[in-house]
Amino acid sequence: MKKILAALGAILALLVIVVLVRTAQFTPDPIAAGVSAPTIQVDAETAARHLSEAVRFQTISPQPPQGRDREEFEAFINWLSEAYPLVHQNLVLQRISDQTLLYKWVGSDPVTKPILLTAHYDVVPVVPGTEGDWAHPPFAGDIVDGVIWGRGSLDDKSAVIAILEGATALLKEGYAPARTVYFAFGHDEEIGGREGAHGVAEYFMSHGIEAAWSLDEGSFVLEGFFPGIDTPFASINIAEKGYVTVQLTAHAAGGHSSVPPKETAVGILAEAILKLQNNQPPAKMDGPGAENFTTMARHMSFSKRILFANQWLFKGLLVKEMTKEPFTNAQLRTTTAPTMLSGSIKENVLPIEAIGVVNFRIHPRDSIASVVEHVEKTVNDPRVDVSVINNSTEPSEISSAAAEGYKALSRTVSKMFGETIVAPGMTVAGTDSKSYALVSENSYRFNPMTVTPKDLTGFHGTNESLSVENLQKASVFYAELIKATASNTPLGE
């Protein structure tokens, strides 16, 4: 027995040593510093004024879209031509699906595949009755203490303006690209982009155009999001989750609520929804989200690195801990979100049917078909019909973090933001990239702006804003990115 205990003790000691050594070796790669300081000049005051003016156009994408004010969109398009004369004089503008704008900056090299920079200029509505909660009116475009306020200042007119400011700065210095560059500015991203971005993809396909890579919104340079990590973190997202909404319709006998049966349609529906919430698709430490967290973990304290450094031993525990938080959970699995319910038309009437709507955001390891199969097997009740409603999209392909476009983005982040952790990641919401990916070898999702946790409430919420410094830096970022990838100078020089 003593020998057995001694052997077990030796094995345990060896295991502890292996865990500690692996953790000690689990350290960050050197953070790349900027190769050189940016040389392109963008006037911050002009850029801020332009974004302020852009915010004033109420280019709202309502649901349903039939209520869209087309004149506001046309006014914005006309304003762009006045605000950016050099762009409109030197680039070719093609209108797609009526009000999506596709600019072509023709390069001298007809062989090299073009690049595609994208954004959208439509915005979500302001929730009625909340206008008074804004520090500044949502469509006034006020600039106060170095901050531009208003709907679209962050999502996503800021990217439209930054791209055009960057292009204008390049044109002023006489820059002419070798590689053709496209800018696509969608008019309906907030309602799915099924006319705008999809129309651009159809245009590319019909003209035999394939981009080497595309860049759309997705993530940002994040500060203050991760306890124990003081270094800014840039997540360049290389994938996007899919989307499917499933309707559950529970059937039962109706009647008067004073004599209810043992099970009502509402109760049957509630049981089905609880089954789905309690038996979600499995979470796993794989894919872009896991890679993102693993990169970040290298910058954590020793004790917090132990689980990540030894996933061969602690993967189950790591997944269990990470799925406790909504953000990290969403990166590791297909999420389940019951969102809508309907039942009886009157409080004392038992409904013949009760309807529940459940939205799933699909991890790249899954598919629409596998999610529907999961729902049917989990609910497993002949009294509940399962059907797919609304538009669904498969998860994107995973783009390469070793390809030219990703490398260029990473280098430009280092150039513009200095010491910054850069890692591939995954977009958990939907963007126009689901269409642009159809015509790009690789699709990336990243906005070159710094955000903090307090900025999050502005996304589709109240007090949306962006600092002038952020806008100016983003404008230079796009210009530097174009110059680094559309010139004849090889990447890295």
N, C-alpha and C positions, 0 to 999 in steps of 0.2 A: 504493500500500500504506500509506503514511504517513497518507493521508487516512482510509482505512478503519480503521486502528488508532486514530487520533484520534477518529473517530466512535464506535467501540466504547468507548473510554475515557470519552467524554462520556456515553454511555448508561449505563455502569456507575456513573459518578459520580452521575448523576441518580437511578439506582436506589437507591444507598446513601443519598442525601439523602432520598428518599421514605420508605425504610424507617426511617431515624432520626427523621424528623419524625412519622411515624405512631406510632412507639413513644413519643415524647415526649408525644404527645397522648393516648395510651392510659393514662389515669389514672383513679383511682376517682371515682365520683360521691360527693358529700359524704355521710358516714355520718350517718344521722338520729340525733339525740339524743332521749332520752325527752321526750315532750311535757310530762309532769308526773310527779312521783313517785307511786308507787302509794299509794292511800289505804286499801285494804282490808287488814284485819288477820287473819292466820292464826297461831294459836299453834303454834310450831314443835315444842314438847314434846309437845303433844297429837297433832299429825300424825305425829310419829315413833313415838309409842306405838301409834297405830292401824296404821301400816304394819308395825311389829314384830309385832303381834297377827295381822295378815293373813297374814304370811309363815308363821306356824305351822300354818296350814291347808294340808295337802298336797294341793292341788287339781291333781294331776298328770294330764296328758294323755299316756297311754302309747301305744305303737304295738305291736300293734293296740289300738284304743280300748276293746275289750271288757273290758280289765283295769282300767278307771277305777273309782276308789273313790267312788261316788256320794254316800256319806254325808259325806265330807269337803267336797264341793261344797255340800251342803245345810247343813252346819254353818257354812260361810263365809257363805252367803246369810242365815242366821238372825243371824249375828254382825253383818252389815252393818246390819240393822234396829235392833240395839241400839246400835251405835256411832254411827249417824247418824239419830237420832230426828227431827230437824227435816226432813230430806230425805224421810223416809218419811211424815211427817205432811202435807207440802205438795206432794209430787209423786205422780203416779199410776204405780204399778209394774205392768208387764205382763211375765209370764214367757214367753219365747219358746223353742221347742224344748226345753222342760223347764227348763233351768238357765241360759239366757242372760237377762240382766236388761235390760229397756227401761223407763227412767224418762221420764215426760213432765211437763215443767214448763210448765203451760198459761199462755200469754200472753194479754194483753188484746186483741191485734190478731189477728183470725182470718184476715186477708187475706195478710199478709206470710209468705213461706215460712219454715218453721222452720230451725233449725240443729241439727246432729247431732254431738255429741262422743262419741268412742268409745275403748274400751280393752278389754283382756281380762284375766281373772283366773286362767286356767289357766296352768300352768308345765310346763317340760320336766322329765323325771326327772334325778336326779343319777346320773352314771355309777357303777354298782356297783363298789365297791372304792376309790373316790376320796374317800369321806367323810372319811377321815383327812387328806386334803390341804387341807381347808378350815381357814382360820384360826378360824372359828367354825362350829358345826354348821349345816348348810344349811337346816334348818327350825326353828331356835331363835329366830330373829328378834332376835339380840343387838344391843344398841345400845352401842357402845364408841367413845369419843373422837369423838363427833359423827357416827358412821357407823352405818347400819342394815345388818346383814348377813343374807344368806339368799336362797334361791331365790325369784325374783319381785320382789325389792327394786328391780330395775332393769327387768326384762322380765316382766310389765308391770303388776303390782299397784300399783306406785308411781303410775301414771297413774290407775288407778281411785280410789285413795285421794286423790290430789291434786284430782281433779275433785270428789269428794264433800266434801273439806275446803273447796274454793273455794265450792261451792254453799251449804254450811253457813254460811260467813262472810257471804255475801250475805243469806241468810235471817235471820241474827241482826240485820242492820241494816235489816230490813224491806223488802228489795228485792223487787220483783215485775216480771217481764219483760213487755215489750209483745209481743215475738215469742216464740213457743213454742220451747222448748229441749228436745231429747231427749238422754239419756245412754244409750248401749248398751254393756253389759259382757259380752263373749263368754266362753263356757265351753269352747270347743274350737278356739281360734285356732291352737294349736301343732300341731294335726293337720288344718289346712286350713279350719276355720270353716264347714264345709259344712252344719252344723245351726244353729249360733248366729247368726253374722253373716248367713248366707244366709237364715235364718229371719226375721231382722229386715227384710231387704230384701223378702221375700215379704209380710210383714205390712204394710210401707209401701205396696207395690204394690196389695195387696188393699183397702187403705183409701184409696187415691188420694192418698197423701202423697208429696211430693217436697221434699227439703231444698234450701235455697239452696246450702249447702255442708256438708261433713263434715270432721272432723278425727280422724285415727287416728295410731298410732305410725308411725315411719318414720326420721327423722333427729333430730339433737340440735343443741345449741350445741356446736361442736367447738373444742377448744383443744389446740394442740401437734401437730396432724396434718400441717400444711403448713410445711415449712422456709422460713424467711424471712418468714412471716406471723405476727405476734404478736397481731393483733387476733382476738378470737373470731369464729367463722364459723358462722352459722345457716343450714342448708340446709332450706328448706321444700319438701319434695318434692311435685311436681305430677303425677308419673306413677309407675307401678309396672311392673316387668317381668313378662312372662308366664312360663309354666312348661309344659314338656313333657318327658316321659321316653320315650326310644326304646330298644327292645330289639333287639339284633342277634343273630341265631341263625345260626351258621355250621355247615354240614353237611359231613361227610366220612365215608369208610369207617372203621369201627372196627378193632379188632384188638389184637395184642400189641405192647407198646412196644419189644420187642427187634428188630422188623422194621418200623420206621416208614416210611410212604410219604414222598414228597418234600414234600407239604403235608398237615398235620393240621388238624383243625377248630380247634384252639387257634391254630395259626399263621395260618389264614385269618382268624379273628376278630381276632387281633392286628394284622394288616395293615389290616383295615377300620377299627379304632379309630385307628391311626396316620394313616390317610387323613383321618379327621375332625379329629384334633388338628392336622394340618399344613395343613388347608384349611378354616379356620373362616369363618363368615359375615363379610363385610367390616366393618371398623371405620370409622366416619365421624365427622367433627366436626359433628354436628347433634344436635338433640334436647335434652332437659333437662340431661343430663349434660354435654354440651359447653357449654351456657349457664352451668352452674354453674362449670365450670373457667375459662371466659372471664372471668366476674365476679371470681373469685378472683385471676386472673392480673394484674388491674389493680393489685393491691396488692403485687406482687412487685418485685424489683429490676429496673433498666433492662434488663440483659442477658437476664433471663428473660422479660421482656415482649415481646421482639422477635418471637418466633415467633407469639405470640397476637395481637399487634397487626397482623401482616402475614400473615394466613392465606391471603390471595389468592396469596401467593408460597410460603409455607412449610407449607401445610396437610398435604402428604404427609409431610414430615419430622416435623411435630408429632404426627400420628397414630402414626407409627412409634415415636416416643419414648414416647408416653403408653400405648401398648399393651404396653410392657415391664413395667409394674407391674400386678399383679392388680386393684387397686382401680380405677385409672383405665381399664384395659382393659375392666372390666365395665360401665363407664358408656358406652362408645362402641360396643359391639357385642353381639350375641347370643352368649353364652358357651357353650362346649362342655366338659362335665365328665364323663369316664368315671368311674363310681362303683362298679360291681359286676361281678364275674366269676364264672363257674362252668364247670366242664368235667367231667373224668372223676370217677368214683366211687372210683377206685383209682389209685395212683401208676404202676402198670405197665400200665394199660389205656388204649388210645387211645379218646377219646370219639367217639361218633357225631355229637354236636353240642356246640358250646361257645357259651355265652351271655354277652353283655356288655350292660351297662345304661349308657346315656349320658344325662345330664341337661342340658337346655338352658334357660337363662334368657333369655327372648325380649325383645329391644329393641322399643320401640314401632313402629319402621319395619318390623318383620317380623311374622310370624304363625305359628300352629301349622302351617298348611298349607305355608307357605314353608320352614319348618325341616325338615319331613318330606321335602319335595321335595329340599332341599339334601342331606339324608342319603342318599337314594336315588341321586342323581346322583353324589355324592362316592364312596360305597362301590362302586357300579356293579359288583356281583359277583353272578351268579345263584346262587352257593352260600351267599349270606347273605340271610336274610329280615329285613325291617325292619318293626317293628310298634310302635305307640304303646301304652304301658302306663300304668296308674294314671290319676289325674285330671289333666286339663290345663286351663290357663287362658290365655286370650289376654292380651296386654299391655293395660294400661289405656289409656283415652283420656287425652290430656294436658290437665290442667285449666289454667285461665287464671291467669296471674300478674298480670293487670290487674283481676281481679274483686274484689268486696267482701271475700270471705273472706280472700284472700291479703293484701290491704292491711291488714286488721284484724290478722292474724297478724304481719305485718311491724312494724306500729306497736307492738303489744304486746311484741314481742321488744325493740324499742328502749327501750320504757318500763321493762321489767324488767331487761334486761341491759346497758343503757347503750350504749357505742360497740361495735357489733357489725356485721360484714358480713352482709347478708341476701341470699340468692340462691335462685332456684328450683332444684330438683334432682330426682333420680330414685331411687326405692327399688329396689335390685337383688334383694332377697329378697321373700318373700310376706307380705302382711298381710291383715287382714279388710277392708281398703278395696276389695279386688276385688269384694266384695259390696255394700258401702255406696255404691260409685260407681254402682251400678245405680239408686239412688234419690236421687242428689245431682247438682245441676248441676255442681258442682266438688268434687273430693275432694283433701284435703291430708294430708300425712303428716309429722308433726313432734311430738317430745316436748320440752317446755320445760325441759330439764335439760342441764347442762353435763357433757360427758364428755371424757376425755383418752385417749390411746392405752393407758394401763395399765388402763383400765376395760374394754377390749374383751374380755379373757379371761373376764370374768364373764358375758358373753352366752352362755347355754347351756353355760357352763363352770364353772370352780371359782372360789370366793370372790366370787360376785356380791354387790354392795353398792351403797349410795347414801348420800350425805351427807345429814344432816338439813337443812342449808342448801339443798341442791338440792330436796328435797321441799317445804320451806316456800315457796321461790320459785316452784316449779311450781304449788302450790296457789293462790298469789296470781295467777299468770299466768292460770289458767283463770277465776278470778273476774273479773279485769280484762277478759278476752276476752268473757265473757258480757255484762258490763255495757256494753262498747263496741259490741256487735253485736245485743243483744236489747232494748236500750232504745229509746225514742223519739228520743233524742239522735242526730242524724246523725253518721256516722262522720267523725272528724276534729275534732269540737268538744271 
